[in-house]
């Protein structure tokens, strides 16, 4: 029974095979097909007949392309076609056309034949196997196939997404899911539109250990390119991809949260996986890679899950999903050669191949294959049709041919009969022909390409058309045209057969059509854009302006401060608008010119005085060539706006008269308070004000530099010009007039007048004293002493020394305007070099020599000799320079010279570098840096808090003055402004903090609370503790021999020895009655008792007492002393008798 069943099966299967082997009768596809009976075979030179062999590549597009070519060759050209193959890879077709007997057998393809029975191969991915192709060409030069070019479309293996997914992303959140940047997880969240790894059935997936993740070479390359060590495991050379959840590899973009990963899906063992690993890491894409277990799973899973696909085209697998390719950066062949796959893959040309002998056996068939060209959309249409209908390749190809005859009719060769828009073409020479007689047998009709037009030709054979090139001055862009178009105005073409015209370059124009060149703009002019159509489009080049009349051109360069865009005209500059151009010249902010001389540009100081725009425009009501003065009858207010000289102005000036009388008296008494080693709260406030005044003078002098500063620095410096005795805001110009000479001399006379006024008070006091006393009034008006009066003047000079130096040097600070004029920096309207300027320089030089240098030399002399005067008890001289010791430590009294150096040096830096900002800022920075170094080294102020504030303020000034924060073309202006505001804020905050702390400690003093930790910043120590330590030290010193002590001191460091010396000086000062005071080692410290001690009767004047009100305000709390200073106990209060010569009669207002 079993035998009978097997035999039955055998006969049934055999019958079925017999039925399948019999070819079905051929049914024509095309209506005008050549009958099958007339189809012919190829005939070899040896007389052998055989059909044309058509190799079929074993993929859907390969089958359909072969079917299309088969139908046309059979039904339009009348040749028999035998389908050969099929081959699973393109290289099989290479060997088939070479004549190899076993083209699919990679072990032995049998390539020794001299004849081939396979002649055509379409839909070939040649470049994928370029190495095999080159090898065949070299090994079988007589039999190797040749390529006839592209099929009309390109293949690609890339990453795609379904159309529906793309539309969802765009419609819901505007995400372009077909663009790689929108997958950057730091910017977008694309994963919500895709299936997560957890959504997939792992039964359809291949485990990681069966995929390309296990390839050492691949993953080593990945690690080298991306540096993603967390994505691999192992160590070189055994490196593999890291696997998560058995089936997935997670990209860095979602590795920490796999639920946020979207699935990238591929087949095989990981087609395209290495490429996608690199892209996902490089572009921060939240991917999880997954590999299908089989091809069936590869085709099925994306239909039920929204995933990112690795796919290739043309291919029908996912056509129903209408996938869209994700765009990555353009393919970089060099990077791909190095293994870096971050750019897009290269599209592959899909080619047509023929055997070498087909041109001889059937030239028209080869011509047909050469012409065969279809679009990718056409191929996709056929693939989708077959997918939907499941019809045979023949039926699908036939339907496409019948529905698209215009698309393929040109593939069929004709013999010289061409129609309009076409021309005669030689397939042998690959050129268009001018007549049929020269065509030979291999002719066809082709549409005239771009740059040609189709021209009618009448010859002996009838009417046809030829393609002729467009002449110069014309073009044809579209192709298949019957006429060439003339180049429009604004363009030209100087060559034939052109597909376009060239726009006239910048600087040229063309006002006519059909031209083969352009016309040049007049000299010095140009056009703003390409393709100008008239000479009116020409204008002066950027940086120059036209001063010509009546449409003529006379271009002159624009100077600094004038913005001259293209086509600038002087009429437009004056009016501020242009009727012929969108570009309007304008004066920049900070510059000015008059309407009469609009090109004579002046630089305004400060820049806010000039708003720019049209000539003659000044801000705040100012006028003049540099917008520096107010109109007659007006003066500048505190806001900078010009205001009328009314009664208020004169009242403001008159109000200063009482101050002139009161200020010297206050200055005398406040500047001659006791000099103490330990500063009191009131004195610390005075020090803070001194630091602030010096800083404000520096900021005011900054306004005299030629540099361009930020708005905040400029406005601050401008508002502080009163520190340089620029008294315009006080209404002085209402009395003196607008003339700079009178204004300058008034400012110059302030200091000499103040000194004379002060000494006039001293003389008056002495005169009153000689003519008798005036009762209680006389007691309050004790005669002033000459040394204390000199000290008051010296302190005033010290506090205003920077102002004095700047005022003296103002006439030497001239700067160059863009117009070529030199004016004074302080008076921008005043031209340097004239008679009045000479007078200013004479007075300024005299003031500089007598008052500035004279005072500096006097102070240097005093600083050098003060230790000698102290040792010699020359009280009068010491008391004349008490301001050396009032604020500074006794061993740093000379630091007054450093203060003077900074004020003088800063002013000299501005004067020496006038007109050259880098020189000014460099020298000024050097001065400030030297001051900062000396200040930090010596810490000269008596109060640590003031030392710190002074360092902060000076550091802020250094930062402001350095060139790095100036506004220039190489600097971002907004940053410079913010930086300047921060530095100014820091500087003023430091000064404010010092004043606030001084007020605080003064309040603590009044409340009887210990205030010293605030002023000393927590430094110092308890006097009791220090005295106990000194006592113990004295006992230890007494227990050691002098020889042994000298030996130990000899081995000490030089700085330690200096410290010991200073300690001895201090102890000598503290213990005046000890033998130590008689054997001072150093004279670097000044004895404050000599400075504070008053003269006795019969000397230069009587001792004075401060007014009671001042004493009450600034005295120490009751019971607190600041020894060793104070009134001697043996001197009765109110006693008229003179004190002993060595006693200490001092003001009872210790500070």
Secondary structure, 3 states (H helix, E strand, C coil): CHHHHHHHHHHHHHHHHHHHHCCCCCCCCCCCCCCHHHCECEECCCCCEECEEEEEECCHHHHHHHHHHHHHHHHHHCECEEEEEEECCHHHHHHHHHCCCCCCCCCCCCCCCCCCCCCEEEEEECHHHHHHHHHHHHHCCCCCCEEEEEEEEEEEEEEEECHHHHHHHHHHHCCCCCEHHHHECCCCCHHHHCCCHHHCCHHHECCHHHCHHHCHHHHHHHHHHHCCHHHEEEECCEEEECCECCCEEECCCCCCCHHHCEEEEECCCCCCHHHHHHHHHHCCECEEEEEECCHHHHHHHCCCCCCEEEEEECCCCCHHHCCEECECCCCCHHHHHCCCCCCCCCCEEEEEEECCCHHHHCHHHHHHHHHCCCCHHHHHHHHHHHHHHCCCHHHHHHHHHHHCHHHHHHHCCCCCCCCCCEEEEECCCCEECCCHHHCCCCEEEEECCCCEEEEEEEECCEEEEEEEECCCCEECCCCCCCCCEECCCCEECCCCCCCCCEECCCCEECCCCCCCCCEECCCCEECCCCCECCHHHCEECCCEEECCCCCCCCEEECCCCEECCCCCEHHHHHHCCCCCCCCCCEECCCEECCCCCCCCCEECCCHHHCCCECCCCCCCCEECCCCCEECCCEEECCCCCEEECCHHHHHHHHCHHHHHHHHHHHHHHHHCCCCCCCCCHHHHHHHHHHHHHHHHHHHHHHCCCCCCCCHHHHHHHHHCHHHHCCHHHHCCHHHHCCCHHHHHHHHHHHHHHHHHHHHHHHHHHHHHHHCCCCHHHHHHCCCCCHHHHHHHHHHHHHHCHHHHHHHHHHHHCEEECCCCCEEECCCCCCECCCHHHHHHHHHHHHHHHHHHHHHHHHHHHHHHHHHHHHHCCCHHHHHHCCHHHHCECHHHCCHHHHHHHHHHHHHHHHHHCCCCHHHHHHHHHHHHHHHHHHHHHHCCECCHHHHHHHHHHHHHHHHHHCHHHCCCCCCCHHHHHHHHHHHHHHHHHHHHHHHHHHHHHHHHHHCCCCCHHHHCCCCCCCHHHHHHHHHHHHHHHHCCCHHHHHHHHHCCCHHHHHHHHHHHHHHHHHCCCCHHHHHCCCCCCCCHHHHHCCCCCCCCCCCCCCCHHHHHHHCCCCCCCCCCCCCCCCCCCCCCCCCCCCCCCCCCCCC
